[in-house]
Each structure stands twice: as C-alpha cells, then as structure tokens.
Amino acid sequence: MSRYFDLRTTVLIVVGHGILPEEEDRPIAYDLKRAVNARSGGSEGHAGVVVTDVWLMNHELSEFFPAIAVGGPGVNAFTAQIYEDLPVAFTRDQQVFIQMESDGKRAAVWGMDQGATRAAVEAFVNEGWLEKFLELVWRKI
C-alpha cells in the first residue's frame, strides 16, 4: 500500500543536508514530527514528514506543502532561503529564533548552535507556536 501525502496538510519538516545537520538537527526534527503527528488526531493526510533541504529545493511540488525549517541559515539552505522574509515570532537572548508567516505556510525554528536549535523547537512545541502553525495550515481545508 502506498502512502499518501496531501499537498495542503502534510507538514514538511526540513533539515539541512550534510554531516552536522544530519547528526544534530535530524533527531530534533523527528521530535518535532512526533509532536505534529500527536496533534493530527489521526486525520488522514495530517502528518509531519522529515526531508532535507536538497529534497525540498529540487522538487517543484514542494512549494505547495506547508514547511517548517529546523536549523539555522548556515546549515539549512531552506532556512537561508526564507529567514530574511519571515517575521520573528519569538526570540530569546538572540540565540533562539522562531519565525513564522502569518498564514502558517512557512516557519523557521533555529538557534545559533545545536543546543539553541533544540531550545527553539522545544519553545515552538511547548509554548503554543506549533498549535498556531497547525491551526493555520489545517483549518484551510
């Protein structure tokens, strides 16, 4: 049985490619994926999928998926592509950043190092930003 990925409701969780982002950010991204899936209520097509920035930037359909970049612009090309245009929703000590479009289509969650990126994802999940993002994405259906 093939798996179905709905362009409107499957949330891409995007990590950088390469040794450091794969080693440091991918486990954080899978924690975020579990948090997204826990909030889906079992709805078909409402899920998180972890992909790399290379996959996202090389597939023309990827622009239609809602996406959350994990990792800073130095390690994630998708973050580098979007972070200057995204409003800052939350920051702590200029080390931890949550950026999100008002329509919920794109977000970047990152820190100045791996520990700060983990703290950014924890804030995103635990302080209501993930719910806001998913509400914006999933209510459009």
N, CA, C and O atoms as a MOPAC input file, in Angstrom:
PM7 MOZYME 1SCF
protein

 N      0.83600 1    -1.17400 1     0.00000 1
 C      0.00000 1     0.00000 1     0.00000 1
 C      0.88600 1     1.24400 1     0.00000 1
 O      1.77000 1     1.36900 1     0.84700 1
 N      0.66500 1     2.15400 1    -0.92500 1
 C      1.47200 1     3.36300 1    -0.97600 1
 C      0.92100 1     4.40100 1    -0.00900 1
 O     -0.27700 1     4.43800 1     0.27100 1
 N      1.80100 1     5.22400 1     0.48700 1
 C      1.41600 1     6.25500 1     1.44000 1
 C      1.03500 1     7.51100 1     0.67300 1
 O      1.64700 1     7.83700 1    -0.34400 1
 N      0.04100 1     8.20100 1     1.15600 1
 C     -0.49000 1     9.39800 1     0.51700 1
 C     -0.01600 1    10.63700 1     1.27700 1
 O     -0.13700 1    10.70300 1     2.50000 1
 N      0.51900 1    11.61000 1     0.55700 1
 C      0.95600 1    12.86600 1     1.15100 1
 C      0.12100 1    13.99400 1     0.55300 1
 O      0.26600 1    14.32000 1    -0.62500 1
 N     -0.74100 1    14.58100 1     1.35200 1
 C     -1.61000 1    15.66100 1     0.90600 1
 C     -0.79800 1    16.95600 1     0.84000 1
 O     -0.16700 1    17.34200 1     1.82400 1
 N     -0.81200 1    17.62100 1    -0.30000 1
 C     -0.04000 1    18.84800 1    -0.50100 1
 C     -0.44500 1    19.96400 1     0.45100 1
 O      0.35800 1    20.84800 1     0.75000 1
 N     -1.66200 1    19.92900 1     0.92100 1
 C     -2.14400 1    21.00900 1     1.76700 1
 C     -1.96400 1    20.73000 1     3.25200 1
 O     -1.87900 1    21.66700 1     4.04600 1
 N     -1.90400 1    19.47200 1     3.63900 1
 C     -1.93000 1    19.15900 1     5.06700 1
 C     -0.72000 1    18.39300 1     5.57800 1
 O     -0.52100 1    18.31300 1     6.79000 1
 N      0.08100 1    17.83600 1     4.70900 1
 C      1.29900 1    17.17200 1     5.15900 1
 C      2.34500 1    18.25100 1     5.40700 1
 O      2.68200 1    19.01600 1     4.50300 1
 N      2.85100 1    18.31000 1     6.61600 1
 C      3.82100 1    19.32600 1     7.00700 1
 C      5.22000 1    18.77000 1     6.79300 1
 O      5.60100 1    17.76900 1     7.40000 1
 N      5.98300 1    19.42700 1     5.92200 1
 C      7.37500 1    19.04900 1     5.72900 1
 C      8.20900 1    19.66900 1     6.84400 1
 O      8.08700 1    20.85700 1     7.14200 1
 N      9.04700 1    18.85600 1     7.44600 1
 C      9.98100 1    19.31200 1     8.46600 1
 C     11.35400 1    19.17500 1     7.81900 1
 O     11.82600 1    18.06600 1     7.56700 1
 N     11.98200 1    20.30200 1     7.55700 1
 C     13.13500 1    20.36000 1     6.66300 1
 C     14.42100 1    20.56700 1     7.45000 1
 O     14.56500 1    21.54100 1     8.18900 1
 N     15.35300 1    19.63400 1     7.28000 1
 C     16.68300 1    19.75500 1     7.88200 1
 C     17.70400 1    19.95600 1     6.77200 1
 O     17.45000 1    19.64200 1     5.60900 1
 N     18.84800 1    20.47800 1     7.14600 1
 C     19.92500 1    20.62800 1     6.18800 1
 C     20.53400 1    19.28100 1     5.85200 1
 O     20.38400 1    18.31100 1     6.59500 1
 N     21.22500 1    19.23400 1     4.71900 1
 C     21.93500 1    18.01400 1     4.34400 1
 C     23.39700 1    18.17600 1     4.74500 1
 O     23.90300 1    19.29500 1     4.82800 1
 N     24.04800 1    17.09700 1     4.98300 1
 C     25.44700 1    17.14100 1     5.39800 1
 C     25.61000 1    16.49800 1     6.75900 1
 O     24.63100 1    16.21500 1     7.44900 1
 N     26.84600 1    16.27200 1     7.13400 1
 C     27.13900 1    15.52100 1     8.34700 1
 C     26.58200 1    16.19600 1     9.59900 1
 O     25.88700 1    15.54500 1    10.37900 1
 N     26.86500 1    17.47300 1     9.81200 1
 C     26.41500 1    18.12800 1    11.04500 1
 C     24.90400 1    18.24100 1    11.14800 1
 O     24.35100 1    17.84100 1    12.17300 1
 N     24.19900 1    18.76700 1    10.14100 1
 C     22.74800 1    18.83400 1    10.31200 1
 C     22.08700 1    17.46200 1    10.39700 1
 O     21.10000 1    17.29200 1    11.11300 1
 N     22.62000 1    16.49500 1     9.67700 1
 C     22.05300 1    15.14400 1     9.76900 1
 C     22.25700 1    14.57700 1    11.16800 1
 O     21.35300 1    13.95000 1    11.72100 1
 N     23.42400 1    14.78900 1    11.73700 1
 C     23.74700 1    14.26200 1    13.06000 1
 C     23.04200 1    15.03400 1    14.17600 1
 O     22.54500 1    14.43200 1    15.12800 1
 N     22.99500 1    16.37000 1    14.06400 1
 C     22.49500 1    17.18300 1    15.16200 1
 C     21.02900 1    17.59200 1    15.01600 1
 O     20.28100 1    17.55400 1    15.99400 1
 N     20.61100 1    17.97900 1    13.81900 1
 C     19.26300 1    18.52500 1    13.65000 1
 C     18.20900 1    17.47100 1    13.30200 1
 O     17.03800 1    17.63800 1    13.64400 1
 N     18.60300 1    16.40000 1    12.63300 1
 C     17.61200 1    15.38400 1    12.25400 1
 C     16.91900 1    14.77400 1    13.47800 1
 O     15.70000 1    14.60900 1    13.44200 1
 N     17.63400 1    14.42900 1    14.56500 1
 C     16.91000 1    13.90100 1    15.73500 1
 C     15.91400 1    14.92100 1    16.31000 1
 O     14.83800 1    14.54200 1    16.77400 1
 N     16.26300 1    16.18700 1    16.27900 1
 C     15.35700 1    17.24000 1    16.74200 1
 C     14.13500 1    17.30300 1    15.82400 1
 O     13.00500 1    17.46300 1    16.28600 1
 N     14.37700 1    17.17400 1    14.52800 1
 C     13.28100 1    17.20100 1    13.55100 1
 C     12.32100 1    16.03300 1    13.77600 1
 O     11.11000 1    16.19500 1    13.63000 1
 N     12.84700 1    14.86600 1    14.12700 1
 C     11.96600 1    13.72700 1    14.39400 1
 C     11.15700 1    13.93900 1    15.67200 1
 O     10.02700 1    13.46000 1    15.76300 1
 N     11.70900 1    14.64400 1    16.66000 1
 C     10.91400 1    15.01000 1    17.84200 1
 C      9.76400 1    15.92000 1    17.42200 1
 O      8.63500 1    15.75400 1    17.88300 1
 N     10.05300 1    16.88100 1    16.54700 1
 C      9.01900 1    17.78900 1    16.05000 1
 C      7.97400 1    17.02600 1    15.23600 1
 O      6.78000 1    17.30700 1    15.34000 1
 N      8.41600 1    16.07000 1    14.43400 1
 C      7.48400 1    15.24800 1    13.65700 1
 C      6.52600 1    14.50800 1    14.58600 1
 O      5.32500 1    14.45900 1    14.32100 1
 N      7.03900 1    13.93700 1    15.66300 1
 C      6.18400 1    13.23500 1    16.62100 1
 C      5.16100 1    14.19100 1    17.23900 1
 O      4.01000 1    13.81700 1    17.45900 1
 N      5.58500 1    15.42100 1    17.51500 1
 C      4.66300 1    16.41100 1    18.08300 1
 C      3.57300 1    16.78400 1    17.07600 1
 O      2.40900 1    16.93000 1    17.45100 1
 N      3.93900 1    16.93800 1    15.80600 1
 C      2.94400 1    17.22700 1    14.75900 1
 C      1.95800 1    16.07000 1    14.66400 1
 O      0.74500 1    16.27900 1    14.67200 1
 N      2.47800 1    14.86000 1    14.57400 1
 C      1.61400 1    13.68800 1    14.42500 1
 C      0.70200 1    13.48500 1    15.63100 1
 O     -0.42900 1    13.02300 1    15.48300 1
 N      1.18600 1    13.82700 1    16.82200 1
 C      0.36000 1    13.69400 1    18.02700 1
 C     -0.83200 1    14.64600 1    17.99900 1
 O     -1.85400 1    14.38600 1    18.63400 1
 N     -0.70000 1    15.74100 1    17.26600 1
 C     -1.77700 1    16.72400 1    17.19400 1
 C     -2.70500 1    16.51100 1    16.00500 1
 O     -3.65800 1    17.26700 1    15.82100 1
 N     -2.43700 1    15.49800 1    15.20600 1
 C     -3.23400 1    15.27800 1    13.99800 1
 C     -4.58400 1    14.64000 1    14.28400 1
 O     -5.48700 1    14.70200 1    13.44900 1
 N     -4.73400 1    14.03500 1    15.43900 1
 C     -5.98500 1    13.37700 1    15.77200 1
 C     -6.29400 1    12.20600 1    14.86500 1
 O     -7.44900 1    11.79300 1    14.75900 1
 N     -5.27900 1    11.66400 1    14.20900 1
 C     -5.47700 1    10.52700 1    13.32300 1
 C     -6.08800 1    10.88400 1    11.98600 1
 O     -6.44800 1     9.99100 1    11.21900 1
 N     -6.21600 1    12.16100 1    11.68500 1
 C     -6.79300 1    12.58200 1    10.41200 1
 C     -5.87800 1    12.18500 1     9.25500 1
 O     -4.66800 1    12.40600 1     9.30100 1
 N     -6.46400 1    11.60600 1     8.23700 1
 C     -5.69300 1    11.19000 1     7.06700 1
 C     -5.04600 1    12.39500 1     6.39800 1
 O     -5.70600 1    13.40600 1     6.16000 1
 N     -3.77300 1    12.29000 1     6.10000 1
 C     -3.04800 1    13.35400 1     5.43000 1
 C     -2.50100 1    14.41200 1     6.36100 1
 O     -1.68100 1    15.23000 1     5.94400 1
 N     -2.93700 1    14.41700 1     7.62200 1
 C     -2.43200 1    15.37200 1     8.60100 1
 C     -1.25000 1    14.72000 1     9.30800 1
 O     -1.42400 1    13.96400 1    10.26400 1
 N     -0.05200 1    15.02100 1     8.83000 1
 C      1.13600 1    14.37600 1     9.38300 1
 C      2.36900 1    15.20900 1     9.08000 1
 O      2.34800 1    16.10000 1     8.23100 1
 N      3.43200 1    14.90300 1     9.78700 1
 C      4.73100 1    15.50200 1     9.51900 1
 C      5.61200 1    14.51500 1     8.79900 1
 O      5.53600 1    13.31100 1     9.04200 1
 N      6.45600 1    15.02200 1     7.90800 1
 C      7.42000 1    14.21000 1     7.17400 1
 C      8.75500 1    14.95000 1     7.18500 1
 O      8.81400 1    16.12300 1     6.81400 1
 N      9.81300 1    14.28500 1     7.60300 1
 C     11.13700 1    14.90100 1     7.64100 1
 C     11.81900 1    14.70400 1     6.28800 1
 O     11.89900 1    13.58900 1     5.77300 1
 N     12.30900 1    15.80800 1     5.72300 1
 C     13.03200 1    15.80000 1     4.44700 1
 C     14.24800 1    16.70900 1     4.57600 1
 O     14.35800 1    17.47700 1     5.53200 1
 N     15.15600 1    16.62000 1     3.61500 1
 C     16.30500 1    17.52100 1     3.61500 1
 C     16.02000 1    18.75300 1     2.76200 1
 O     15.10600 1    18.76800 1     1.93700 1
 N     16.82400 1    19.77300 1     2.98400 1
 C     16.70300 1    20.99000 1     2.19300 1
 C     16.94300 1    20.71600 1     0.70800 1
 O     16.32600 1    21.35400 1    -0.14500 1
 N     17.82100 1    19.78700 1     0.39800 1
 C     18.08600 1    19.44000 1    -1.00700 1
 C     16.84100 1    18.85000 1    -1.65700 1
 O     16.49600 1    19.20700 1    -2.78400 1
 N     16.16600 1    17.94800 1    -0.94800 1
 C     14.93100 1    17.37000 1    -1.49800 1
 C     13.91600 1    18.48000 1    -1.74700 1
 O     13.32500 1    18.56400 1    -2.82400 1
 N     13.72100 1    19.32600 1    -0.74700 1
 C     12.71700 1    20.38300 1    -0.86100 1
 C     13.01600 1    21.31400 1    -2.03400 1
 O     12.11200 1    21.67600 1    -2.78600 1
 N     14.25300 1    21.69400 1    -2.18700 1
 C     14.60500 1    22.67800 1    -3.20600 1
 C     14.68300 1    22.07900 1    -4.60700 1
 O     14.76000 1    22.81800 1    -5.58900 1
 N     14.66500 1    20.76200 1    -4.71000 1
 C     14.74600 1    20.11600 1    -6.02000 1
 C     13.44600 1    19.47800 1    -6.48700 1
 O     13.43200 1    18.80300 1    -7.51700 1
 N     12.35100 1    19.67400 1    -5.75500 1
 C     11.06100 1    19.12800 1    -6.15600 1
 C     10.06600 1    20.27200 1    -6.31000 1
 O      9.76200 1    20.98600 1    -5.35400 1
 N      9.57100 1    20.43000 1    -7.51900 1
 C      8.69700 1    21.57100 1    -7.80000 1
 C      7.40600 1    21.55700 1    -6.98100 1
 O      6.86100 1    22.62100 1    -6.69000 1
 N      6.91600 1    20.40300 1    -6.60900 1
 C      5.69100 1    20.34700 1    -5.80600 1
 C      5.90800 1    20.77000 1    -4.35500 1
 O      4.94200 1    21.04600 1    -3.64300 1
 N      7.15000 1    20.82300 1    -3.91300 1
 C      7.42600 1    21.13700 1    -2.51400 1
 C      6.91800 1    22.51900 1    -2.11600 1
 O      6.61300 1    22.74400 1    -0.94500 1
 N      6.82500 1    23.42900 1    -3.04500 1
 C      6.35300 1    24.77500 1    -2.70300 1
 C      4.89900 1    24.78300 1    -2.23900 1
 O      4.46000 1    25.74700 1    -1.61100 1
 N      4.15200 1    23.73400 1    -2.53700 1
 C      2.75300 1    23.66000 1    -2.14400 1
 C      2.55900 1    23.10100 1    -0.73800 1
 O      1.50200 1    23.29700 1    -0.13800 1
 N      3.55800 1    22.41400 1    -0.21100 1
 C      3.47600 1    21.85000 1     1.13700 1
 C      3.74900 1    22.93400 1     2.18100 1
 O      4.61700 1    23.78000 1     1.96600 1
 N      3.03100 1    22.92900 1     3.30200 1
 C      3.47000 1    23.73900 1     4.42400 1
 C      4.78600 1    23.15300 1     4.94200 1
 O      4.97400 1    21.93700 1     4.91800 1
 N      5.69600 1    24.01300 1     5.40800 1
 C      7.01300 1    23.51300 1     5.79900 1
 C      7.58100 1    24.27800 1     6.98500 1
 O      7.38300 1    25.48400 1     7.13500 1
 N      8.29300 1    23.53100 1     7.81900 1
 C      8.99800 1    24.08700 1     8.97100 1
 C     10.47600 1    23.75300 1     8.79600 1
 O     10.84600 1    22.57900 1     8.74900 1
 N     11.31800 1    24.77100 1     8.70000 1
 C     12.76100 1    24.57200 1     8.62000 1
 C     13.31300 1    24.42300 1    10.03500 1
 O     12.96200 1    25.19100 1    10.93200 1
 N     14.17500 1    23.43500 1    10.22600 1
 C     14.83600 1    23.21600 1    11.51200 1
 C     16.33200 1    23.38200 1    11.28600 1
 O     16.92500 1    22.69600 1    10.45300 1
 N     16.93500 1    24.29700 1    12.03200 1
 C     18.35600 1    24.58400 1    11.86500 1
 C     18.54600 1    25.93800 1    11.20900 1
 O     17.72000 1    26.38200 1    10.41200 1
 N     19.63300 1    26.57900 1    11.55200 1
 C     19.89300 1    27.93000 1    11.08800 1
 C     20.30900 1    28.03200 1     9.63800 1
 O     20.54000 1    27.02200 1     8.97300 1
 N     20.40600 1    29.27700 1     9.14300 1
 C     20.73800 1    29.50200 1     7.73500 1
 C     22.13500 1    29.02500 1     7.34500 1
 O     22.41000 1    28.85500 1     6.15700 1
 N     23.00800 1    28.80800 1     8.30000 1
 C     24.34100 1    28.30500 1     7.99200 1
 C     24.38500 1    26.81500 1     7.71800 1
 O     25.34100 1    26.32400 1     7.11800 1
 N     23.35000 1    26.07700 1     8.15500 1
 C     23.33500 1    24.62500 1     7.98600 1
 C     22.11900 1    24.12300 1     7.22100 1
 O     22.04600 1    22.94000 1     6.88800 1
 N     21.16900 1    25.00000 1     6.94000 1
 C     19.95000 1    24.59600 1     6.26000 1
 C     19.67900 1    25.60400 1     5.13700 1
 O     19.36300 1    26.76400 1     5.40200 1
 N     19.80400 1    25.15900 1     3.89700 1
 C     19.61600 1    26.05400 1     2.74400 1
 C     18.18400 1    26.57100 1     2.65300 1
 O     17.96300 1    27.67500 1     2.15600 1
 N     17.20400 1    25.79300 1     3.12600 1
 C     15.81800 1    26.26600 1     3.11400 1
 C     15.65500 1    27.42100 1     4.09900 1
 O     15.01600 1    28.42300 1     3.77900 1
 N     16.22900 1    27.28700 1     5.29500 1
 C     16.19600 1    28.39900 1     6.24900 1
 C     16.85700 1    29.62300 1     5.63200 1
 O     16.32600 1    30.72900 1     5.72600 1
 N     18.01300 1    29.43400 1     5.00200 1
 C     18.72300 1    30.55000 1     4.37600 1
 C     17.87100 1    31.22600 1     3.31000 1
 O     17.96600 1    32.43700 1     3.11200 1
 N     17.04800 1    30.45300 1     2.63200 1
 C     16.19700 1    30.98400 1     1.57100 1
 C     15.02800 1    31.80600 1     2.12500 1
 O     14.59900 1    32.76400 1     1.48300 1
 N     14.50900 1    31.44900 1     3.30100 1
 C     13.27800 1    32.08200 1     3.78200 1
 C     13.44000 1    32.99600 1     4.99200 1
 O     12.55900 1    33.81900 1     5.24100 1
 N     14.52300 1    32.88800 1     5.75400 1
 C     14.54300 1    33.54900 1     7.06000 1
 C     14.51800 1    35.07600 1     6.98900 1
 O     13.99400 1    35.71400 1     7.90200 1
 N     15.05500 1    35.66700 1     5.95700 1
 C     15.04400 1    37.13300 1     5.87200 1
 C     13.64600 1    37.68700 1     5.61400 1
 O     13.36900 1    38.84300 1     5.93200 1
 N     12.76100 1    36.86700 1     5.03900 1
 C     11.40300 1    37.30700 1     4.73300 1
 C     10.38200 1    36.93300 1     5.80000 1
 O      9.25100 1    37.41800 1     5.77200 1
 N     10.77000 1    36.07600 1     6.73700 1
 C      9.82800 1    35.63200 1     7.77200 1
 C      9.88400 1    36.55100 1     8.98900 1
 O     10.96900 1    36.87800 1     9.46800 1
 N      8.72700 1    36.96700 1     9.48800 1
 C      8.73500 1    37.75100 1    10.72400 1
 C      9.18100 1    36.89600 1    11.91800 1
 O      8.89300 1    35.70100 1    11.98300 1
 N      9.87300 1    37.52100 1    12.83800 1
 C     10.28800 1    36.84000 1    14.06300 1
 C      9.08900 1    36.81200 1    15.00300 1
 O      8.56600 1    37.85800 1    15.38900 1
 N      8.66400 1    35.61700 1    15.36400 1
 C      7.53700 1    35.44900 1    16.28200 1
 C      8.02300 1    35.36500 1    17.72800 1
 O      7.31600 1    35.75900 1    18.65600 1
 N      9.24200 1    34.84500 1    17.90500 1
 C      9.78200 1    34.63700 1    19.24700 1
 C     11.29400 1    34.59600 1    19.14900 1
 O     11.84900 1    33.99400 1    18.22900 1
 N     11.95600 1    35.23200 1    20.09400 1
 C     13.40600 1    35.11200 1    20.19900 1
 C     13.79000 1    35.16100 1    21.67500 1
 O     13.10700 1    35.77600 1    22.49300 1
 N     14.88300 1    34.50600 1    21.98700 1
 C     15.40300 1    34.52300 1    23.35300 1
 C     16.90700 1    34.77000 1    23.28700 1
 O     17.65400 1    33.97500 1    22.71700 1
 N     17.33700 1    35.87700 1    23.87400 1
 C     18.75900 1    36.20300 1    24.00900 1
 C     19.50900 1    36.21700 1    22.67500 1
 O     20.71500 1    35.97300 1    22.64100 1
 N     18.81900 1    36.49300 1    21.60900 1
 C     19.42700 1    36.49700 1    20.27200 1
 C     20.15700 1    35.18400 1    19.96900 1
 O     21.13700 1    35.15900 1    19.22400 1
 N     19.65600 1    34.09700 1    20.56300 1
 C     20.22100 1    32.76700 1    20.36700 1
 C     19.19100 1    31.78700 1    19.83000 1
 O     19.53500 1    30.84900 1    19.11000 1
 N     17.93900 1    32.00000 1    20.17500 1
 C     16.83700 1    31.09900 1    19.85700 1
 C     15.82800 1    31.88000 1    19.02700 1
 O     15.42900 1    32.98300 1    19.40200 1
 N     15.40700 1    31.29800 1    17.87900 1
 C     14.51900 1    32.02800 1    16.98000 1
 C     13.36800 1    31.14700 1    16.49400 1
 O     13.56100 1    29.99000 1    16.12000 1
 N     12.17200 1    31.72200 1    16.51200 1
 C     11.00500 1    31.13300 1    15.86300 1
 C     10.48100 1    32.19800 1    14.91500 1
 O     10.12700 1    33.30000 1    15.33400 1
 N     10.43600 1    31.85900 1    13.63400 1
 C      9.92100 1    32.76700 1    12.62300 1
 C      8.76500 1    32.07700 1    11.92000 1
 O      8.80800 1    30.87300 1    11.66600 1
 N      7.71200 1    32.86200 1    11.60300 1
 C      6.54400 1    32.21400 1    11.01700 1
 C      5.74100 1    33.21400 1    10.19800 1
 O      5.52300 1    34.35400 1    10.60900 1
 N      5.30500 1    32.75300 1     9.02300 1
 C      4.40200 1    33.55100 1     8.21000 1
 C      3.04500 1    33.64600 1     8.90100 1
 O      2.64600 1    32.73700 1     9.62800 1
 N      2.35100 1    34.73600 1     8.67300 1
 C      1.05200 1    34.91500 1     9.31800 1
 C      0.00600 1    33.93200 1     8.80200 1
 O     -0.98100 1    33.66700 1     9.48800 1
 N      0.21300 1    33.37900 1     7.58000 1
 C     -0.74800 1    32.39900 1     7.06100 1
 C     -0.34000 1    30.96400 1     7.38300 1
 O     -1.04900 1    30.02200 1     7.03200 1
 N      0.79900 1    30.79600 1     8.04900 1
 C      1.19700 1    29.48000 1     8.50800 1
 C      1.82300 1    28.57200 1     7.47100 1
 O      2.04800 1    27.39400 1     7.74800 1
 N      2.10900 1    29.08000 1     6.29500 1
 C      2.65500 1    28.22600 1     5.23500 1
 C      4.12600 1    27.85600 1     5.48400 1
 O      4.55100 1    26.74900 1     5.15600 1
 N      4.89000 1    28.77300 1     6.05700 1
 C      6.31500 1    28.56100 1     6.28400 1
 C      6.70500 1    29.01000 1     7.68400 1
 O      6.19600 1    30.00400 1     8.20100 1
 N      7.61500 1    28.26100 1     8.28400 1
 C      8.19000 1    28.63700 1     9.57400 1
 C      9.64600 1    28.21400 1     9.58200 1
 O     10.03500 1    27.27600 1     8.88600 1
 N     10.44600 1    28.91100 1    10.37300 1
 C     11.83800 1    28.52900 1    10.59300 1
 C     12.06800 1    28.52200 1    12.10500 1
 O     11.75700 1    29.49000 1    12.79900 1
 N     12.61300 1    27.42200 1    12.59300 1
 C     12.84100 1    27.22700 1    14.01900 1
 C     14.30800 1    26.85800 1    14.16200 1
 O     14.74100 1    25.79500 1    13.71900 1
 N     15.07300 1    27.76000 1    14.79300 1
 C     16.50900 1    27.53900 1    14.79000 1
 C     17.19400 1    28.29800 1    15.92000 1
 O     16.61400 1    29.16800 1    16.56900 1
 N     18.44600 1    27.93100 1    16.12100 1
 C     19.25900 1    28.60500 1    17.12100 1
 C     20.67100 1    28.79800 1    16.60500 1
 O     21.03800 1    28.30700 1    15.53800 1
 N     21.43900 1    29.51200 1    17.37300 1
 C     22.80800 1    29.83100 1    16.96800 1
 C     23.74600 1    28.62700 1    17.06600 1
 O     24.85600 1    28.66200 1    16.53300 1
 N     23.31200 1    27.57000 1    17.73800 1
 C     24.04700 1    26.31500 1    17.78600 1
 C     23.03500 1    25.19100 1    18.00000 1
 O     21.83200 1    25.44300 1    18.06800 1
 N     23.51300 1    23.96700 1    18.10600 1
 C     22.60400 1    22.83200 1    18.21400 1
 C     21.75700 1    22.89700 1    19.47100 1
 O     20.56900 1    22.58000 1    19.42300 1
 N     22.33200 1    23.29400 1    20.58300 1
 C     21.57300 1    23.42000 1    21.82100 1
 C     20.48500 1    24.47800 1    21.71200 1
 O     19.37600 1    24.28500 1    22.21100 1
 N     20.79400 1    25.58000 1    21.07000 1
 C     19.80700 1    26.64600 1    20.89100 1
 C     18.72400 1    26.22100 1    19.89800 1
 O     17.56500 1    26.61200 1    20.04500 1
 N     19.08700 1    25.42700 1    18.89000 1
 C     18.07200 1    24.90900 1    17.96200 1
 C     17.11800 1    23.98100 1    18.70600 1
 O     15.90600 1    24.04100 1    18.49800 1
 N     17.65100 1    23.12900 1    19.56500 1
 C     16.78300 1    22.25400 1    20.37400 1
 C     15.86900 1    23.10000 1    21.25900 1
 O     14.68400 1    22.79300 1    21.38700 1
 N     16.39800 1    24.15500 1    21.86700 1
 C     15.59300 1    25.04000 1    22.70800 1
 C     14.51000 1    25.73500 1    21.87900 1
 O     13.39200 1    25.92100 1    22.36000 1
 N     14.82700 1    26.11800 1    20.64900 1
 C     13.84200 1    26.76000 1    19.77100 1
 C     12.70500 1    25.80000 1    19.43900 1
 O     11.53800 1    26.19200 1    19.46400 1
 N     13.03100 1    24.55900 1    19.13300 1
 C     11.99800 1    23.57300 1    18.82000 1
 C     11.16100 1    23.28200 1    20.06600 1
 O      9.94000 1    23.15500 1    19.97000 1
 N     11.79300 1    23.17700 1    21.22300 1
 C     11.03900 1    22.95500 1    22.45900 1
 C     10.08000 1    24.11100 1    22.72800 1
 O      8.93800 1    23.88400 1    23.12900 1
 N     10.52900 1    25.34700 1    22.51100 1
 C      9.64400 1    26.50900 1    22.67800 1
 C      8.52100 1    26.47200 1    21.64800 1
 O      7.37100 1    26.76700 1    21.97400 1
 N      8.84100 1    26.11500 1    20.42500 1
 C      7.84400 1    26.03600 1    19.35600 1
 C      6.73900 1    25.05400 1    19.73800 1
 O      5.55500 1    25.33500 1    19.55400 1
 N      7.13500 1    23.91800 1    20.26300 1
 C      6.17100 1    22.86900 1    20.62600 1
 C      5.44100 1    23.20200 1    21.93000 1
 O      4.22400 1    23.03800 1    22.01200 1
 N      6.16000 1    23.65900 1    22.93500 1
 C      5.59200 1    23.78700 1    24.27600 1
 C      4.94300 1    25.13600 1    24.57800 1
 O      4.20900 1    25.26000 1    25.55900 1
 N      5.20000 1    26.13900 1    23.75600 1
 C      4.67000 1    27.47400 1    24.04700 1
 C      3.59300 1    27.90600 1    23.04800 1
 O      3.30600 1    29.09600 1    22.91500 1
 N      3.00100 1    26.94000 1    22.35000 1
 C      1.83200 1    27.21700 1    21.53500 1
 C      2.07400 1    27.59500 1    20.08600 1
 O      1.11400 1    27.77100 1    19.33700 1
 N      3.31500 1    27.72600 1    19.67100 1
 C      3.59200 1    28.11700 1    18.28400 1
 C      3.24400 1    27.00800 1    17.30600 1
 O      2.73900 1    27.28500 1    16.21800 1
 N      3.50100 1    25.76200 1    17.66800 1
 C      3.14700 1    24.64900 1    16.79400 1
 C      1.63400 1    24.59100 1    16.58900 1
 O      1.16700 1    24.41500 1    15.46400 1
 N      0.86900 1    24.73800 1    17.67000 1
 C     -0.59000 1    24.72400 1    17.54200 1
 C     -1.06800 1    25.83800 1    16.61500 1
 O     -1.95000 1    25.62900 1    15.78200 1
 N     -0.47900 1    27.02200 1    16.76800 1
 C     -0.86100 1    28.14200 1    15.90600 1
 C     -0.55300 1    27.82000 1    14.45000 1
 O     -1.38400 1    28.05500 1    13.57200 1
 N      0.63600 1    27.28500 1    14.18800 1
 C      1.03200 1    26.92500 1    12.82900 1
 C      0.06000 1    25.88700 1    12.25300 1
 O     -0.45000 1    26.05800 1    11.14600 1
 N     -0.19200 1    24.82100 1    13.00500 1
 C     -1.07300 1    23.75400 1    12.51300 1
 C     -2.50700 1    24.22800 1    12.34600 1
 O     -3.19500 1    23.81100 1    11.41400 1
 N     -2.96000 1    25.08800 1    13.23200 1
 C     -4.31100 1    25.63500 1    13.08400 1
 C     -4.42500 1    26.40800 1    11.76800 1
 O     -5.41700 1    26.27800 1    11.05100 1
 N     -3.42000 1    27.20000 1    11.46100 1
 C     -3.43000 1    27.95600 1    10.20700 1
 C     -3.37900 1    27.03700 1     8.99500 1
 O     -4.06600 1    27.27700 1     8.00200 1
 N     -2.57400 1    25.99500 1     9.07200 1
 C     -2.42900 1    25.06800 1     7.94600 1
 C     -3.66100 1    24.19900 1     7.79400 1
 O     -4.21300 1    24.09500 1     6.69800 1
 N     -4.09600 1    23.58300 1     8.86200 1
 C     -5.14300 1    22.57100 1     8.78100 1
 C     -6.55400 1    23.15900 1     8.72300 1
 O     -7.47400 1    22.47500 1     8.27400 1
 N     -6.74900 1    24.39200 1     9.15700 1
 C     -8.09900 1    24.95700 1     9.10400 1
 C     -8.49100 1    25.37900 1     7.69300 1
 O     -9.67400 1    25.57100 1     7.41100 1
 N     -7.51300 1    25.52600 1     6.80800 1
 C     -7.79300 1    25.94400 1     5.43300 1
 C     -8.52400 1    24.87600 1     4.63500 1
 O     -9.03700 1    25.14900 1     3.55000 1
 N     -8.57200 1    23.66900 1     5.16400 1
 C     -9.15400 1    22.55000 1     4.43600 1
 C    -10.66400 1    22.56100 1     4.58100 1
 O    -11.34300 1    21.69000 1     4.03600 1

